[in-house]
Amino acid sequence: MPLHKTEAVVIHTIKLGEADKIVTLFTKELGKIKAVAKGARRIKSRFGSSFEPFTQINTTLFEKGNYNLLRIRQADIIQSYFHIREDFEKKGIETDDFTKKLLGQIVFLYFLQKKGWFGVERGAEWGSGNKQFLRYLFENRAKLRARQDRSADRPVNFFNDSLEPLFYNTLATERANDYADRFDCRIPFLNGGLFEPLFDYDWVNKEILLPDNLFSNTETSKEGDKGTGILDVFDRYNFTVNEAEPLEKEVAVDPEMLGKVFEGLLPENLRYKVATYYTPRLIVQYMCQQSLVNYLSANLPNISREDIERFIRIGYAQADFEAGGVDKHKDKFLDE
């Protein structure tokens, strides 16, 4: 009966039987898991209020028999965030929806920083920014916090002091020349709702102090990699901004994956409400081709539709080839 001792944040609970709970936890060692807490709903339960959403706990879990779910033997509260739960309950925010959106936001930013759109100096071109901007924010979180009007009676916190202002006061806000004084650089304004507070929760007055080691730490993973935090894991992947990236370069995480991840992480009720679905690249390409063919056919009556379609297909094929080309294929590019 192997034991697992880990620090965790409670995301969600559901009732099980007459007295038990299934608890969804985000743990340092095991990632997101579900575990059974026997007797957690009894009035005199030994777990007390350990499983309220957003509660940070030290917990001991064990495996029993052929059950798919782990069992919780012990749970000790490190930090309880009652005021956050109260605000979320008033606004109908589920903690698992909040977690999904946070992960979607971070994944999206990894693609944008690869384009060099963050940390751009004033007067500099887009694309010249720091391509490891999120790591830069984490490593310099204490220095950046000093620029902000924040209470000094608690330690610096990456999510509360850096990520939330980046999401909701920078990316979601139009600014003159895209300059963000909080970060002393240019950062683009991104509309569309991804960087707006979920159900307009009060991020300014409610401090959500997610542990910094949830984002980066020095622990060793089961595979032997250093760091088990969110940023540590994402830093080990190559995020490419080109869907046509060839496998001969290196296996990469491309925007098609981003689309699927974002669609999957978005809560179903919100996805249906705003009609947010990922359209695969090939379908978008086909729609664009047909639009060009119809436009050119209507405006160039002396050229057959068949010739226009052939011209568009060859043009798209060449563009894809050049976008994914490598040095040894440059001699096959069409002359400009």
Secondary structure, 3 states (H helix, E strand, C coil): CCEEEEEEEEEEEEEECCCEEEEEEEECCCEEEEEEECCCCCCCCCCCCCCCCCCEEEEEEECCCCCCCEEEEEEEEEECCHHHHHHHHHHCCCHHHHHHHHHHHHHHHHHHHHCCCCCECCCCCCCCCCCCHHHHHHHCHHHHHCCCCCCCCCCCCHHHHHHHHHHHHHHCCCCHHHEECCCCEECCCCCCCCCCCHHHCCCCCCCCCCCHHHCCCCCECCCCCECCCHHHHHHCCCECCCCCCCCCCCCCECHHHHHHHHHHHCCHHHHHHHCCCCCCHHHHHHHHHHHHHHHHHHHCCCCCHHHHHHHHHHHHHHHHHHHCCCHHHHHHCCCC
